[in-house]
Amino acid sequence: MDPHQHFKDKLDQEHTWPSVYMFKFVVPKSSERAVRKLFQEETFQTRDSRKGNFIAFTMKKMIFSSDEVVAIYEKASKITGLIAL
C-alpha cells in the first residue's frame, strides 16, 4: 500500500486538479540554496526569522495531480533541517 495514499486522498477531496497549490517551508539559512534550487522556476516569498538563523518560504505552483504534490514533498524532505508547514 502507498504510504502517502491518505494524504493524496485528502488532497483530491479538497482540490480540483489542475489547481494552484501553496507550499510553505522553513529551513535553516544553510539550506536556503537547496529550497531555491527545488523551486527554481517559481516565484516565492521569503521571510527571515527574528534572529536570522532560519528562512521561511511560501510558493504557489500550478499542480496537476496529488501525485505531483507528494513528489515535491518527497524531494523537499531530503533538504537538511526542512520543516514543511
N, CA, C and O atoms as a printed pandas DataFrame, in Angstrom:
     atom_number atom_name residue_name chain_id  residue_number  x_coord  y_coord  z_coord
0              1         N          MET        A               1    0.836   -1.195    0.000
1              2        CA          MET        A               1    0.000    0.000    0.000
2              3         C          MET        A               1    0.878    1.254    0.000
3              4         O          MET        A               1    1.920    1.294    0.653
4              5         N          ASP        A               2    0.449    2.259   -0.729
5              6        CA          ASP        A               2    1.170    3.520   -0.834
6              7         C          ASP        A               2    1.119    4.249    0.510
7              8         O          ASP        A               2    0.032    4.526    1.016
8              9         N          PRO        A               3    2.289    4.566    1.098
9             10        CA          PRO        A               3    2.295    5.230    2.409
10            11         C          PRO        A               3    1.707    6.650    2.371
11            12         O          PRO        A               3    1.387    7.220    3.414
12            13         N          HIS        A               4    1.569    7.204    1.186
13            14        CA          HIS        A               4    1.050    8.564    1.055
14            15         C          HIS        A               4   -0.414    8.603    0.611
15            16         O          HIS        A               4   -0.951    9.677    0.339
16            17         N          GLN        A               5   -1.052    7.449    0.538
17            18        CA          GLN        A               5   -2.406    7.380   -0.014
18            19         C          GLN        A               5   -3.408    8.243    0.753
19            20         O          GLN        A               5   -4.241    8.912    0.142
20            21         N          HIS        A               6   -3.335    8.234    2.078
21            22        CA          HIS        A               6   -4.263    9.045    2.874
22            23         C          HIS        A               6   -4.101   10.533    2.538
23            24         O          HIS        A               6   -5.088   11.249    2.372
24            25         N          PHE        A               7   -2.853   10.986    2.441
25            26        CA          PHE        A               7   -2.580   12.382    2.100
26            27         C          PHE        A               7   -3.099   12.702    0.696
27            28         O          PHE        A               7   -3.723   13.743    0.490
28            29         N          LYS        A               8   -2.845   11.813   -0.271
29            30        CA          LYS        A               8   -3.329   12.030   -1.635
30            31         C          LYS        A               8   -4.859   12.066   -1.677
31            32         O          LYS        A               8   -5.444   12.877   -2.395
32            33         N          ASP        A               9   -5.503   11.187   -0.908
33            34        CA          ASP        A               9   -6.972   11.185   -0.865
34            35         C          ASP        A               9   -7.499   12.512   -0.347
35            36         O          ASP        A               9   -8.459   13.059   -0.890
36            37         N          LYS        A              10   -6.867   13.038    0.716
37            38        CA          LYS        A              10   -7.291   14.340    1.260
38            39         C          LYS        A              10   -7.095   15.459    0.243
39            40         O          LYS        A              10   -7.960   16.319    0.076
40            41         N          LEU        A              11   -5.950   15.440   -0.434
41            42        CA          LEU        A              11   -5.691   16.448   -1.464
42            43         C          LEU        A              11   -6.746   16.390   -2.555
43            44         O          LEU        A              11   -7.245   17.423   -3.002
44            45         N          ASP        A              12   -7.085   15.179   -2.983
45            46        CA          ASP        A              12   -8.069   15.014   -4.054
46            47         C          ASP        A              12   -9.469   15.435   -3.617
47            48         O          ASP        A              12  -10.271   15.864   -4.446
48            49         N          GLN        A              13   -9.770   15.315   -2.323
49            50        CA          GLN        A              13  -11.065   15.757   -1.813
50            51         C          GLN        A              13  -11.160   17.284   -1.777
51            52         O          GLN        A              13  -12.232   17.851   -1.991
52            53         N          GLU        A              14  -10.039   17.939   -1.507
53            54        CA          GLU        A              14  -10.057   19.386   -1.302
54            55         C          GLU        A              14   -9.660   20.201   -2.530
55            56         O          GLU        A              14   -9.848   21.417   -2.549
56            57         N          HIS        A              15   -9.119   19.551   -3.544
57            58        CA          HIS        A              15   -8.655   20.271   -4.735
58            59         C          HIS        A              15   -9.227   19.634   -5.987
59            60         O          HIS        A              15   -9.458   18.426   -6.042
60            61         N          THR        A              16   -9.447   20.457   -6.976
61            62        CA          THR        A              16   -9.791   20.001   -8.311
62            63         C          THR        A              16   -8.575   20.300   -9.169
63            64         O          THR        A              16   -8.178   21.455   -9.322
64            65         N          TRP        A              17   -7.988   19.251   -9.726
65            66        CA          TRP        A              17   -6.751   19.420  -10.488
66            67         C          TRP        A              17   -7.071   19.722  -11.935
67            68         O          TRP        A              17   -8.022   19.160  -12.478
68            69         N          PRO        A              18   -6.303   20.597  -12.584
69            70        CA          PRO        A              18   -5.170   21.356  -12.055
70            71         C          PRO        A              18   -5.633   22.462  -11.121
71            72         O          PRO        A              18   -6.749   22.972  -11.217
72            73         N          SER        A              19   -4.725   22.811  -10.210
73            74        CA          SER        A              19   -5.021   23.811   -9.194
74            75         C          SER        A              19   -3.722   24.452   -8.716
75            76         O          SER        A              19   -2.654   23.843   -8.775
76            77         N          VAL        A              20   -3.833   25.678   -8.246
77            78        CA          VAL        A              20   -2.674   26.329   -7.636
78            79         C          VAL        A              20   -2.569   25.808   -6.206
79            80         O          VAL        A              20   -3.534   25.871   -5.444
80            81         N          TYR        A              21   -1.402   25.298   -5.850
81            82        CA          TYR        A              21   -1.170   24.739   -4.522
82            83         C          TYR        A              21   -0.094   25.567   -3.834
83            84         O          TYR        A              21    0.893   25.961   -4.455
84            85         N          MET        A              22   -0.292   25.826   -2.549
85            86        CA          MET        A              22    0.667   26.628   -1.798
86            87         C          MET        A              22    1.547   25.719   -0.944
87            88         O          MET        A              22    1.058   24.897   -0.169
88            89         N          PHE        A              23    2.850   25.888   -1.108
89            90        CA          PHE        A              23    3.839   25.176   -0.305
90            91         C          PHE        A              23    4.452   26.169    0.676
91            92         O          PHE        A              23    4.741   27.311    0.321
92            93         N          LYS        A              24    4.648   25.721    1.911
93            94        CA          LYS        A              24    5.308   26.546    2.921
94            95         C          LYS        A              24    6.368   25.702    3.615
95            96         O          LYS        A              24    6.094   24.609    4.111
96            97         N          PHE        A              25    7.574   26.235    3.638
97            98        CA          PHE        A              25    8.692   25.547    4.279
98            99         C          PHE        A              25    9.483   26.527    5.128
99           100         O          PHE        A              25    9.549   27.718    4.826
100          101         N          VAL        A              26   10.080   26.012    6.191
101          102        CA          VAL        A              26   11.040   26.763    6.992
102          103         C          VAL        A              26   12.318   25.938    6.988
103          104         O          VAL        A              26   12.291   24.732    7.232
104          105         N          VAL        A              27   13.440   26.599    6.709
105          106        CA          VAL        A              27   14.723   25.897    6.671
106          107         C          VAL        A              27   15.790   26.740    7.354
107          108         O          VAL        A              27   15.670   27.962    7.439
108          109         N          PRO        A              28   16.840   26.075    7.841
109          110        CA          PRO        A              28   17.983   26.834    8.330
110          111         C          PRO        A              28   18.587   27.614    7.163
111          112         O          PRO        A              28   18.488   27.184    6.014
112          113         N          LYS        A              29   19.200   28.733    7.445
113          114        CA          LYS        A              29   19.823   29.548    6.395
114          115         C          LYS        A              29   20.768   28.723    5.531
115          116         O          LYS        A              29   20.897   28.970    4.332
116          117         N          SER        A              30   21.430   27.739    6.145
117          118        CA          SER        A              30   22.388   26.911    5.410
118          119         C          SER        A              30   21.716   26.053    4.327
119          120         O          SER        A              30   22.397   25.558    3.429
120          121         N          SER        A              31   20.403   25.874    4.399
121          122        CA          SER        A              31   19.670   25.067    3.406
122          123         C          SER        A              31   18.872   25.921    2.429
123          124         O          SER        A              31   18.132   25.387    1.603
124          125         N          GLU        A              32   19.012   27.220    2.513
125          126        CA          GLU        A              32   18.247   28.131    1.648
126          127         C          GLU        A              32   18.462   27.816    0.167
127          128         O          GLU        A              32   17.506   27.781   -0.608
128          129         N          ARG        A              33   19.685   27.592   -0.214
129          130        CA          ARG        A              33   20.011   27.345   -1.621
130          131         C          ARG        A              33   19.297   26.100   -2.162
131          132         O          ARG        A              33   18.842   26.084   -3.306
132          133         N          ALA        A              34   19.206   25.063   -1.331
133          134        CA          ALA        A              34   18.549   23.820   -1.758
134          135         C          ALA        A              34   17.065   24.045   -2.055
135          136         O          ALA        A              34   16.535   23.483   -3.013
136          137         N          VAL        A              35   16.393   24.862   -1.241
137          138        CA          VAL        A              35   14.972   25.152   -1.493
138          139         C          VAL        A              35   14.828   25.979   -2.757
139          140         O          VAL        A              35   13.939   25.731   -3.572
140          141         N          ARG        A              36   15.703   26.963   -2.921
141          142        CA          ARG        A              36   15.653   27.778   -4.142
142          143         C          ARG        A              36   15.869   26.916   -5.383
143          144         O          ARG        A              36   15.237   27.142   -6.415
144          145         N          LYS        A              37   16.753   25.938   -5.287
145          146        CA          LYS        A              37   17.017   25.039   -6.412
146          147         C          LYS        A              37   15.799   24.159   -6.707
147          148         O          LYS        A              37   15.473   23.919   -7.869
148          149         N          LEU        A              38   15.132   23.683   -5.661
149          150        CA          LEU        A              38   13.948   22.842   -5.828
150          151         C          LEU        A              38   12.830   23.598   -6.551
151          152         O          LEU        A              38   12.096   23.013   -7.348
152          153         N          PHE        A              39   12.704   24.879   -6.276
153          154        CA          PHE        A              39   11.634   25.698   -6.862
154          155         C          PHE        A              39   12.208   26.785   -7.761
155          156         O          PHE        A              39   11.704   27.908   -7.769
156          157         N          GLN        A              40   13.248   26.470   -8.512
157          158        CA          GLN        A              40   13.960   27.476   -9.280
158          159         C          GLN        A              40   13.102   28.219  -10.303
159          160         O          GLN        A              40   13.400   29.367  -10.632
160          161         N          GLU        A              41   12.056   27.593  -10.805
161          162        CA          GLU        A              41   11.234   28.242  -11.819
162          163         C          GLU        A              41   10.059   29.001  -11.214
163          164         O          GLU        A              41    9.315   29.665  -11.936
164          165         N          GLU        A              42    9.886   28.912   -9.923
165          166        CA          GLU        A              42    8.726   29.510   -9.269
166          167         C          GLU        A              42    9.096   30.836   -8.599
167          168         O          GLU        A              42   10.249   31.082   -8.244
168          169         N          THR        A              43    8.091   31.662   -8.445
169          170        CA          THR        A              43    8.276   32.864   -7.636
170          171         C          THR        A              43    7.809   32.517   -6.228
171          172         O          THR        A              43    6.836   31.786   -6.047
172          173         N          PHE        A              44    8.498   33.037   -5.259
173          174        CA          PHE        A              44    8.142   32.744   -3.883
174          175         C          PHE        A              44    8.439   33.931   -3.004
175          176         O          PHE        A              44    9.210   34.823   -3.359
176          177         N          GLN        A              45    7.811   33.921   -1.855
177          178        CA          GLN        A              45    8.051   34.945   -0.844
178          179         C          GLN        A              45    8.950   34.327    0.215
179          180         O          GLN        A              45    8.841   33.142    0.528
180          181         N          THR        A              46    9.831   35.139    0.755
181          182        CA          THR        A              46   10.698   34.671    1.827
182          183         C          THR        A              46   10.614   35.626    3.004
183          184         O          THR        A              46   10.295   36.806    2.859
184          185         N          ARG        A              47   10.907   35.083    4.164
185          186        CA          ARG        A              47   10.952   35.911    5.369
186          187         C          ARG        A              47   11.994   35.308    6.300
187          188         O          ARG        A              47   11.951   34.117    6.611
188          189         N          ASP        A              48   12.918   36.133    6.737
189          190        CA          ASP        A              48   13.926   35.673    7.689
190          191         C          ASP        A              48   13.332   35.597    9.081
191          192         O          ASP        A              48   12.437   36.363    9.438
192          193         N          SER        A              49   13.850   34.657    9.863
193          194        CA          SER        A              49   13.428   34.567   11.260
194          195         C          SER        A              49   13.972   35.769   12.028
195          196         O          SER        A              49   14.848   36.486   11.544
196          197         N          ARG        A              50   13.455   35.972   13.195
197          198        CA          ARG        A              50   13.831   37.128   14.000
198          199         C          ARG        A              50   15.345   37.201   14.226
199          200         O          ARG        A              50   15.937   38.277   14.132
200          201         N          LYS        A              51   15.964   36.064   14.520
201          202        CA          LYS        A              51   17.407   36.045   14.763
202          203         C          LYS        A              51   18.214   35.818   13.484
203          204         O          LYS        A              51   19.443   35.885   13.499
204          205         N          GLY        A              52   17.521   35.551   12.384
205          206        CA          GLY        A              52   18.200   35.375   11.111
206          207         C          GLY        A              52   18.789   33.995   10.882
207          208         O          GLY        A              52   19.541   33.801    9.927
208          209         N          ASN        A              53   18.467   33.035   11.733
209          210        CA          ASN        A              53   19.011   31.689   11.578
210          211         C          ASN        A              53   18.211   30.833   10.602
211          212         O          ASN        A              53   18.728   29.855   10.062
212          213         N          PHE        A              54   16.955   31.199   10.376
213          214        CA          PHE        A              54   16.060   30.425    9.520
214          215         C          PHE        A              54   15.435   31.343    8.485
215          216         O          PHE        A              54   15.425   32.565    8.634
216          217         N          ILE        A              55   14.917   30.728    7.437
217          218        CA          ILE        A              55   14.197   31.469    6.407
218          219         C          ILE        A              55   12.925   30.696    6.068
219          220         O          ILE        A              55   12.948   29.474    5.922
220          221         N          ALA        A              56   11.823   31.420    5.945
221          222        CA          ALA        A              56   10.536   30.816    5.592
222          223         C          ALA        A              56   10.256   31.099    4.118
223          224         O          ALA        A              56   10.444   32.217    3.637
224          225         N          PHE        A              57    9.806   30.071    3.418
225          226        CA          PHE        A              57    9.455   30.173    2.002
226          227         C          PHE        A              57    7.972   29.887    1.826
227          228         O          PHE        A              57    7.438   28.959    2.433
228          229         N          THR        A              58    7.313   30.678    1.002
229          230        CA          THR        A              58    5.934   30.426    0.592
230          231         C          THR        A              58    5.910   30.481   -0.931
231          232         O          THR        A              58    6.284   31.492   -1.525
232          233         N          MET        A              59    5.467   29.389   -1.564
233          234        CA          MET        A              59    5.396   29.324   -3.010
234          235         C          MET        A              59    4.031   28.864   -3.456
235          236         O          MET        A              59    3.401   28.033   -2.802
236          237         N          LYS        A              60    3.576   29.400   -4.563
237          238        CA          LYS        A              60    2.355   28.932   -5.200
238          239         C          LYS        A              60    2.745   28.370   -6.548
239          240         O          LYS        A              60    3.462   29.004   -7.323
240          241         N          LYS        A              61    2.260   27.168   -6.815
241          242        CA          LYS        A              61    2.638   26.475   -8.051
242          243         C          LYS        A              61    1.412   25.792   -8.644
243          244         O          LYS        A              61    0.601   25.214   -7.921
244          245         N          MET        A              62    1.285   25.865   -9.969
245          246        CA          MET        A              62    0.220   25.140  -10.652
246          247         C          MET        A              62    0.565   23.650  -10.609
247          248         O          MET        A              62    1.617   23.224  -11.085
248          249         N          ILE        A              63   -0.344   22.878  -10.029
249          250        CA          ILE        A              63   -0.148   21.451   -9.834
250          251         C          ILE        A              63   -1.233   20.702  -10.591
251          252         O          ILE        A              63   -2.377   21.152  -10.655
252          253         N          PHE        A              64   -0.873   19.561  -11.163
253          254        CA          PHE        A              64   -1.811   18.829  -11.996
254          255         C          PHE        A              64   -2.370   17.562  -11.369
255          256         O          PHE        A              64   -3.287   16.953  -11.920
256          257         N          SER        A              65   -1.822   17.149  -10.207
257          258        CA          SER        A              65   -2.352   15.968   -9.523
258          259         C          SER        A              65   -1.801   15.894   -8.105
259          260         O          SER        A              65   -0.803   16.538   -7.782
260          261         N          SER        A              66   -2.454   15.110   -7.269
261          262        CA          SER        A              66   -1.962   14.905   -5.908
262          263         C          SER        A              66   -0.612   14.187   -5.926
263          264         O          SER        A              66    0.206   14.393   -5.029
264          265         N          ASP        A              67   -0.371   13.356   -6.927
265          266        CA          ASP        A              67    0.920   12.683   -7.042
266          267         C          ASP        A              67    2.056   13.694   -7.203
267          268         O          ASP        A              67    3.152   13.487   -6.683
268          269         N          GLU        A              68    1.798   14.768   -7.912
269          270        CA          GLU        A              68    2.809   15.812   -8.103
270          271         C          GLU        A              68    3.120   16.518   -6.783
271          272         O          GLU        A              68    4.279   16.823   -6.503
272          273         N          VAL        A              69    2.096   16.777   -5.974
273          274        CA          VAL        A              69    2.308   17.388   -4.656
274          275         C          VAL        A              69    3.188   16.481   -3.801
275          276         O          VAL        A              69    4.158   16.940   -3.197
276          277         N          VAL        A              70    2.851   15.206   -3.753
277          278        CA          VAL        A              70    3.613   14.243   -2.956
278          279         C          VAL        A              70    5.057   14.172   -3.443
279          280         O          VAL        A              70    5.978   14.119   -2.627
280          281         N          ALA        A              71    5.269   14.172   -4.751
281          282        CA          ALA        A              71    6.628   14.101   -5.300
282          283         C          ALA        A              71    7.463   15.310   -4.863
283          284         O          ALA        A              71    8.647   15.167   -4.558
284          285         N          ILE        A              72    6.856   16.484   -4.832
285          286        CA          ILE        A              72    7.575   17.684   -4.399
286          287         C          ILE        A              72    7.920   17.588   -2.920
287          288         O          ILE        A              72    9.039   17.911   -2.520
288          289         N          TYR        A              73    6.962   17.143   -2.104
289          290        CA          TYR        A              73    7.251   16.975   -0.674
290          291         C          TYR        A              73    8.342   15.932   -0.446
291          292         O          TYR        A              73    9.157   16.088    0.463
292          293         N          GLU        A              74    8.371   14.888   -1.242
293          294        CA          GLU        A              74    9.414   13.867   -1.095
294          295         C          GLU        A              74   10.786   14.448   -1.412
295          296         O          GLU        A              74   11.754   14.168   -0.705
296          297         N          LYS        A              75   10.883   15.255   -2.467
297          298        CA          LYS        A              75   12.160   15.906   -2.793
298          299         C          LYS        A              75   12.549   16.883   -1.685
299          300         O          LYS        A              75   13.709   16.940   -1.277
300          301         N          ALA        A              76   11.574   17.649   -1.205
301          302        CA          ALA        A              76   11.847   18.637   -0.156
302          303         C          ALA        A              76   12.298   17.967    1.138
303          304         O          ALA        A              76   13.100   18.535    1.880
304          305         N          SER        A              77   11.795   16.774    1.415
305          306        CA          SER        A              77   12.125   16.099    2.663
306          307         C          SER        A              77   13.604   15.728    2.766
307          308         O          SER        A              77   14.103   15.440    3.853
308          309         N          LYS        A              78   14.293   15.738    1.641
309          310        CA          LYS        A              78   15.721   15.423    1.628
310          311         C          LYS        A              78   16.589   16.640    1.984
311          312         O          LYS        A              78   17.801   16.507    2.155
312          313         N          ILE        A              79   15.975   17.813    2.094
313          314        CA          ILE        A              79   16.711   19.037    2.430
314          315         C          ILE        A              79   16.942   19.074    3.925
315          316         O          ILE        A              79   16.005   18.944    4.713
316          317         N          THR        A              80   18.185   19.251    4.310
317          318        CA          THR        A              80   18.579   19.231    5.721
318          319         C          THR        A              80   17.858   20.306    6.528
319          320         O          THR        A              80   17.914   21.490    6.196
320          321         N          GLY        A              81   17.184   19.880    7.588
321          322        CA          GLY        A              81   16.543   20.806    8.507
322          323         C          GLY        A              81   15.222   21.371    8.053
323          324         O          GLY        A              81   14.668   22.234    8.734
324          325         N          LEU        A              82   14.689   20.922    6.928
325          326        CA          LEU        A              82   13.439   21.471    6.385
326          327         C          LEU        A              82   12.246   21.094    7.260
327          328         O          LEU        A              82   12.117   19.957    7.712
328          329         N          ILE        A              83   11.386   22.076    7.484
329          330        CA          ILE        A              83   10.108   21.860    8.165
330          331         C          ILE        A              83    9.018   22.270    7.168
331          332         O          ILE        A              83    8.989   23.414    6.713
332          333         N          ALA        A              84    8.137   21.350    6.834
333          334        CA          ALA        A              84    7.012   21.650    5.950
334          335         C          ALA        A              84    5.831   22.076    6.807
335          336         O          ALA        A              84    5.489   21.414    7.787
336          337         N          LEU        A              85    5.218   23.180    6.428
337          338        CA          LEU        A              85    4.070   23.680    7.193
338          339         C          LEU        A              85    2.778   23.426    6.438
339          340         O          LEU        A              85    1.702   23.777    6.920
